């Protein structure tokens, strides 16, 4: 969806207005999805909470619904029903597509709802086989492995993708940097190996601030928007950025299955995008300093930090990781990531608990690994809290840690 918004607040589908000149990411983050507001005499985007919309033209409504059923294209004219589209959510979709550099984006109630919709689109075409690279987010791994949507998965490393493809392969899925080890893959090389099979890249950790997978050949870019896009730990959502052809299919699945995003969540996500570059860059600076200190600490065995940087840090301790979790006072011991406050969790116990233990360890998720999402607090306060929590778990062998920018290629 690469057009500006230029319709009244009551319209579910923004009409094309003008295509702006190329703008810097920070500018797009502030203005995309909001370009029409001043012309309407508005400053903040309106929130449309309607579930249904009146219309006296039932013949016209029938024609528009028939058109949607054929292509999944956004409805021209006023909204019909909230499951077909919502104007507040459409603003967020417009903005995210512009940040990722894709034609369109389709938002869902959660990241897992978004991934499920992608799998259902491909399965509906008889393409149930998925090739995937570990590690992935634990619930993504489980969804593929358990075949809950009728899919079959082949796990491989990046070098084995081409050999793993079959006539019924509908999707190749990678996450880079990966959850929770922060392993990275060469997206351009992976996209080349996929041939005509769509590559889905989970960009949740990097965000479009650090990388735009579509520029490297990914056809589909997945976000758990709950994380950095929202950025404040108060909204749950998912989104797929893609070309308009695939977006139409995703809208049809969303309409049929009902995994729609609530308008208030759409509003909060659009607000979150406006500060995304500032938040990611500030948190990344703090994370890099914490990596430097962790790497020099004899209580830490290994530090994982991606080459592209970012606010996510993973590290393995010589001592008892559960004591670190129990010992933090400023840092929040909780699952999830991307909030303004720093979060820490033990993946083997929580985010990746649902993955088979052997598969988990084989993907580098050791039982001593901790994953930390660095927020916007002062680095000295964060380090003081980590230092005292590490002291509780001290089983140090006395050596300094090795920092690994882990590559999956």
C-alpha positions as CSV (number, residue, x, y, z in Angstrom):
1,X,0.0,0.0,0.0
2,X,2.2,2.8,-1.3
3,X,-0.3,5.7,-1.4
4,X,-1.1,8.6,0.9
5,X,-4.3,8.9,2.8
6,X,-6.8,11.4,1.5
7,X,-10.2,10.4,2.6
8,X,-12.5,11.4,5.5
9,X,-12.1,9.7,8.8
10,X,-15.1,7.5,8.2
11,X,-13.7,5.8,5.2
12,X,-12.1,2.3,5.7
13,X,-10.0,2.4,2.6
14,X,-7.7,5.4,2.0
15,X,-7.9,6.6,-1.6
16,X,-4.8,7.3,-3.5
17,X,-3.7,10.9,-3.4
18,X,-0.2,11.7,-4.3
19,X,3.0,9.7,-4.2
20,X,5.5,11.6,-2.1
21,X,9.1,12.1,-3.1
22,X,11.5,9.6,-1.5
23,X,11.9,10.5,2.2
24,X,14.4,9.4,4.9
25,X,13.2,6.6,7.2
26,X,12.9,8.9,10.2
27,X,10.6,11.2,8.2
28,X,8.5,8.3,6.9
29,X,8.2,7.0,10.5
30,X,6.6,10.3,11.5
31,X,4.5,11.1,8.5
32,X,3.5,7.9,6.6
33,X,-0.1,7.1,7.2
34,X,-0.8,10.7,8.4
35,X,-0.2,12.8,5.2
36,X,-3.8,13.7,4.8
37,X,-4.5,14.9,8.4
38,X,-3.6,18.5,8.0
39,X,-5.9,18.8,4.9
40,X,-8.7,17.5,7.1
41,X,-7.9,20.0,9.8
42,X,-6.6,17.2,12.1
43,X,-3.3,16.6,13.9
44,X,-3.7,13.3,15.6
45,X,-5.1,10.3,13.6
46,X,-8.8,9.6,14.4
47,X,-9.8,6.2,15.9
48,X,-12.7,4.6,14.2
49,X,-14.3,2.0,16.5
50,X,-17.3,1.1,14.4
51,X,-17.9,-2.5,13.7
52,X,-20.5,-1.8,11.0
53,X,-21.3,1.0,8.6
54,X,-24.7,2.1,7.2
55,X,-25.4,2.0,3.5
56,X,-28.6,2.5,1.6
57,X,-27.1,1.1,-1.6
58,X,-27.3,-2.7,-1.2
59,X,-26.7,-3.3,-4.9
60,X,-23.5,-1.3,-4.7
61,X,-22.4,-3.2,-1.5
62,X,-23.0,-6.5,-3.3
63,X,-20.8,-5.4,-6.2
64,X,-18.0,-4.3,-3.9
65,X,-18.1,-7.6,-1.9
66,X,-18.0,-9.6,-5.1
67,X,-14.9,-7.7,-6.1
68,X,-13.2,-8.4,-2.8
69,X,-14.0,-12.0,-3.1
70,X,-12.2,-12.2,-6.5
71,X,-9.0,-10.4,-5.6
72,X,-8.9,-9.4,-1.9
73,X,-8.2,-5.8,-3.0
74,X,-9.1,-3.1,-0.6
75,X,-12.7,-1.8,-1.0
76,X,-13.2,1.4,-2.9
77,X,-15.5,3.8,-1.1
78,X,-16.8,3.7,2.5
79,X,-16.4,0.8,4.9
80,X,-18.9,-2.1,5.1
81,X,-17.9,-4.2,8.1
82,X,-14.9,-4.1,10.4
83,X,-13.7,-7.6,9.4
84,X,-13.3,-6.3,5.8
85,X,-11.3,-3.3,6.8
86,X,-10.9,-0.4,9.3
87,X,-9.6,3.1,8.5
88,X,-7.4,3.4,11.6
89,X,-5.7,0.0,10.9
90,X,-5.3,1.0,7.3
91,X,-3.2,4.0,8.3
92,X,-0.8,1.7,10.2
93,X,-0.6,-0.7,7.2
94,X,0.2,2.2,4.9
95,X,3.0,3.4,7.2
96,X,4.5,0.0,7.8
97,X,4.6,-0.8,4.0
98,X,6.4,2.5,3.4
99,X,8.9,1.8,6.1
100,X,9.6,-1.7,4.7
101,X,9.6,-0.6,1.1
102,X,6.8,-2.8,0.0
103,X,3.6,-2.2,-2.0
104,X,1.3,-3.2,0.8
105,X,1.0,-4.5,4.4
106,X,-1.8,-6.5,6.1
107,X,-2.2,-6.3,9.9
108,X,-3.5,-9.1,12.2
109,X,-4.4,-9.6,15.8
110,X,-1.0,-11.1,16.6
111,X,2.3,-12.2,15.0
112,X,1.1,-15.8,15.1
113,X,-2.2,-14.9,13.4
114,X,-0.1,-13.2,10.7
115,X,2.1,-16.2,10.2
116,X,-0.9,-18.5,10.2
117,X,-2.5,-16.5,7.4
118,X,0.6,-16.8,5.3
119,X,0.6,-20.6,5.7
120,X,-3.1,-20.8,4.9
121,X,-2.7,-18.8,1.7
122,X,0.0,-21.2,0.5
123,X,-1.9,-24.3,1.7
124,X,-5.0,-23.1,-0.2
125,X,-2.9,-23.4,-3.3
126,X,-1.9,-26.9,-2.5
127,X,1.6,-25.8,-1.4
128,X,1.8,-27.2,2.1
129,X,5.5,-27.8,2.4
130,X,7.7,-25.3,4.2
131,X,11.5,-25.1,4.3
132,X,12.7,-23.3,7.4
133,X,15.9,-22.4,9.2
134,X,16.3,-22.7,12.9
135,X,16.2,-21.0,15.3
136,X,12.9,-19.3,14.9
137,X,10.6,-17.8,17.6
138,X,9.5,-20.8,19.6
139,X,5.8,-20.6,18.7
140,X,6.6,-20.3,15.0
141,X,8.8,-23.4,15.3
142,X,6.0,-25.2,17.1
143,X,3.3,-24.2,14.5
144,X,5.5,-25.6,11.7
145,X,6.7,-28.7,13.5
146,X,3.3,-29.7,14.8
147,X,1.6,-29.3,11.5
148,X,-1.4,-27.6,13.2
149,X,-2.4,-26.0,9.9
150,X,-1.7,-29.0,7.8
151,X,1.8,-27.9,6.8
152,X,4.9,-30.1,6.6
153,X,8.3,-28.6,7.4
154,X,11.8,-29.5,6.4
155,X,14.4,-27.9,8.7
156,X,17.7,-27.1,7.1
157,X,20.6,-24.7,7.3
158,X,20.8,-21.8,4.8
159,X,23.2,-23.7,2.6
160,X,20.7,-26.6,2.2
161,X,17.6,-24.6,1.2
162,X,17.9,-25.2,-2.5
163,X,18.2,-29.0,-2.0
164,X,15.2,-29.0,0.4
165,X,12.8,-27.5,-2.1
166,X,10.0,-29.7,-3.5
167,X,7.3,-29.2,-6.1
168,X,4.8,-28.6,-3.3
169,X,7.1,-26.1,-1.3
170,X,5.0,-23.0,-0.7
171,X,7.3,-21.0,1.5
172,X,10.9,-20.6,2.9
173,X,11.1,-19.1,6.3
174,X,14.0,-17.5,8.1
175,X,14.4,-15.1,11.0
176,X,17.3,-12.8,11.1
177,X,18.6,-11.9,13.6
178,X,17.1,-15.1,15.0
179,X,15.2,-15.5,18.2
180,X,16.9,-16.0,20.7
181,X,20.5,-16.6,19.5
182,X,20.7,-13.5,17.2
183,X,22.2,-15.7,14.4
184,X,22.1,-13.9,11.1
185,X,21.6,-15.2,7.6
186,X,22.5,-13.6,4.2
187,X,19.0,-12.7,3.0
188,X,20.2,-12.1,-0.6
189,X,21.8,-15.5,-0.8
190,X,18.8,-17.2,0.8
191,X,16.4,-15.4,-1.6
192,X,18.5,-16.6,-4.6
193,X,18.4,-20.2,-3.2
194,X,14.6,-20.0,-3.0
195,X,14.1,-19.6,-6.7
196,X,10.4,-18.9,-7.4
197,X,9.3,-19.9,-3.9
198,X,8.5,-16.9,-1.7
199,X,10.9,-16.1,1.1
200,X,9.3,-15.0,4.4
201,X,11.8,-13.1,6.6
202,X,10.8,-12.4,10.2
203,X,12.2,-8.9,10.8
204,X,10.9,-8.5,14.3
205,X,14.3,-8.1,16.0
206,X,15.9,-5.8,13.3
207,X,12.9,-3.7,12.3
208,X,13.1,-1.6,9.1
209,X,15.5,0.7,11.0
210,X,18.3,-1.9,10.7
211,X,17.3,-3.9,7.6
212,X,14.6,-4.0,5.0
213,X,14.4,-7.7,3.8
214,X,12.3,-6.8,0.7
215,X,15.4,-5.0,-0.6
216,X,17.3,-8.3,-0.4
217,X,14.7,-10.4,-2.2
218,X,12.3,-11.4,0.5
219,X,8.7,-11.4,-0.8
220,X,7.1,-11.4,2.6
221,X,8.3,-9.5,5.7
222,X,6.8,-10.6,9.0
223,X,6.7,-8.7,12.3
224,X,5.3,-9.4,15.7
225,X,4.2,-5.8,15.9
226,X,3.7,-6.4,19.6
227,X,7.5,-5.8,20.0
228,X,9.4,-2.8,18.6
229,X,6.7,-1.4,16.3
230,X,4.4,-0.8,19.2
231,X,7.3,-0.3,21.5
232,X,5.6,0.2,24.8
233,X,4.4,-3.2,25.9
234,X,0.7,-2.3,25.6
235,X,-0.4,-3.6,22.2
236,X,-0.5,-7.1,20.6
237,X,-0.4,-7.3,16.8
238,X,1.2,-8.8,13.8
239,X,1.8,-7.6,10.3
240,X,3.0,-8.9,6.9
241,X,4.6,-6.4,4.4
242,X,4.4,-7.7,0.9
243,X,3.4,-7.0,-2.7
244,X,-0.3,-6.2,-3.4
245,X,-1.0,-9.5,-5.0
246,X,-0.1,-11.5,-1.9
247,X,-1.8,-8.8,0.3
248,X,-5.1,-9.5,-1.4
249,X,-4.9,-13.1,-0.5
250,X,-4.0,-12.3,3.1
251,X,-7.0,-10.0,3.4
252,X,-9.3,-12.8,2.2
253,X,-7.8,-15.1,4.8
254,X,-8.2,-12.4,7.5
255,X,-11.8,-11.8,6.5
256,X,-12.6,-15.5,6.6
257,X,-10.8,-16.4,9.8
258,X,-11.4,-13.2,11.7
259,X,-7.9,-12.5,12.9
260,X,-8.4,-8.7,12.6
261,X,-6.5,-6.0,14.4
262,X,-8.5,-3.9,16.8
263,X,-8.6,-0.2,15.8
264,X,-7.2,1.0,19.1
265,X,-4.2,-1.3,18.5
266,X,-3.8,0.1,15.0
267,X,-3.8,3.6,16.5
268,X,-1.1,2.7,19.1
269,X,1.0,1.0,16.5
270,X,0.9,4.1,14.2
271,X,1.9,6.2,17.2
272,X,4.7,3.7,18.0
273,X,6.1,3.9,14.5
274,X,6.7,7.7,14.9
275,X,9.4,7.1,17.5
276,X,10.7,3.7,16.1
277,X,14.0,5.0,14.7
278,X,14.8,7.0,17.8
279,X,14.0,4.2,20.1
280,X,15.9,1.5,18.2
281,X,19.0,3.6,17.8
282,X,19.1,4.8,21.4
283,X,18.5,1.2,22.7
284,X,21.1,-0.1,20.3
285,X,23.8,2.2,21.6
286,X,23.1,1.1,25.2
287,X,23.1,-2.6,24.1
288,X,26.5,-2.3,22.4
289,X,28.0,-0.9,25.7
290,X,26.4,-3.7,27.7
291,X,27.8,-6.2,25.3
292,X,31.3,-4.7,25.8
293,X,31.0,-5.1,29.6
294,X,29.4,-8.5,29.5
295,X,32.2,-9.8,27.2
296,X,34.8,-8.6,29.8
297,X,33.0,-10.2,32.7
298,X,34.4,-13.5,34.0
299,X,30.9,-14.6,35.1
300,X,29.8,-14.6,31.5
301,X,30.8,-17.5,29.2
302,X,29.6,-16.2,25.8
303,X,27.9,-13.2,24.4
304,X,25.8,-13.1,21.2
305,X,25.3,-9.8,19.4
306,X,24.4,-9.4,15.7
307,X,26.7,-7.7,13.1
308,X,23.9,-5.3,12.2
309,X,23.6,-4.2,15.8
310,X,20.3,-3.7,17.5
311,X,18.8,-3.7,21.0
312,X,18.8,-7.5,21.5
313,X,21.6,-9.2,23.5
314,X,21.9,-12.9,24.3
315,X,24.5,-14.2,26.7
316,X,25.4,-17.5,28.5
317,X,26.5,-17.5,32.1
318,X,28.9,-19.8,33.9
319,X,26.6,-19.9,36.9
320,X,22.9,-20.5,37.3
321,X,20.8,-18.5,34.8
322,X,17.7,-18.8,36.9
323,X,19.4,-16.9,39.7
324,X,20.0,-14.0,37.3
325,X,16.3,-13.9,36.4
326,X,15.5,-14.0,40.1
327,X,18.1,-11.4,41.0
328,X,17.2,-8.4,38.7
329,X,15.4,-5.5,40.3
330,X,15.4,-2.7,37.7
331,X,15.3,-5.0,34.6
332,X,11.9,-6.6,34.1
333,X,12.0,-10.5,34.2
334,X,9.4,-11.1,31.5
335,X,8.9,-12.7,28.1
336,X,8.5,-10.4,25.0
337,X,10.8,-7.7,23.8
338,X,11.1,-4.3,22.2
339,X,9.6,-2.2,25.0
340,X,10.9,1.1,26.4
341,X,12.0,-0.9,29.5
342,X,14.6,-3.6,29.5
343,X,13.3,-7.2,29.7
344,X,15.2,-10.4,30.4
345,X,14.1,-14.0,30.1
346,X,15.4,-17.6,30.0
347,X,14.4,-18.9,26.5
348,X,14.7,-22.6,27.4
349,X,12.1,-22.0,30.2
350,X,9.7,-19.7,28.4
351,X,9.9,-18.4,24.8
352,X,11.3,-21.7,23.4
353,X,10.0,-24.1,26.0
354,X,7.5,-25.5,23.5
355,X,10.4,-26.6,21.1
356,X,11.7,-30.1,21.6
357,X,14.8,-29.9,23.9
358,X,17.1,-31.6,21.4
359,X,16.0,-29.3,18.6
360,X,16.3,-26.3,20.8
361,X,19.9,-27.1,21.8
362,X,20.8,-28.1,18.3
363,X,19.8,-24.6,17.2
364,X,22.1,-23.1,19.8
365,X,19.5,-22.3,22.5
366,X,21.5,-23.6,25.5
367,X,20.1,-24.1,28.9
368,X,22.4,-21.3,30.2
369,X,21.3,-18.7,27.6
370,X,19.6,-15.5,28.6
371,X,17.9,-13.1,26.2
372,X,17.8,-9.4,27.0
373,X,15.8,-6.7,25.2
374,X,17.6,-3.5,26.1
375,X,15.3,-0.5,26.7
376,X,15.8,3.2,27.2
377,X,17.1,3.3,30.7
378,X,20.5,4.8,31.5
379,X,23.3,2.3,30.8
380,X,24.9,2.7,34.3
381,X,21.7,1.8,36.0
382,X,21.2,-1.2,33.8
383,X,24.7,-2.4,34.4
384,X,24.5,-2.0,38.1
385,X,21.4,-4.2,38.1
386,X,23.0,-6.8,35.9
387,X,26.2,-6.8,38.0
388,X,24.3,-7.5,41.2
389,X,22.1,-10.2,39.5
390,X,25.2,-11.9,38.0
391,X,26.7,-11.9,41.5
392,X,23.9,-14.1,42.8
393,X,24.6,-16.6,40.0
394,X,28.4,-16.5,40.2
395,X,29.9,-19.8,39.2
396,X,32.6,-18.2,37.2
397,X,35.4,-20.3,35.7
398,X,37.5,-17.1,35.6
399,X,37.8,-16.5,31.9
400,X,36.4,-13.6,29.9
401,X,33.6,-14.2,27.5
402,X,33.8,-14.4,23.7
403,X,31.5,-12.0,21.8
404,X,30.0,-13.7,18.8
405,X,28.3,-12.0,15.9
406,X,26.6,-15.3,15.0
407,X,26.2,-16.0,11.3
408,X,23.9,-18.7,10.0
409,X,25.7,-18.9,6.7
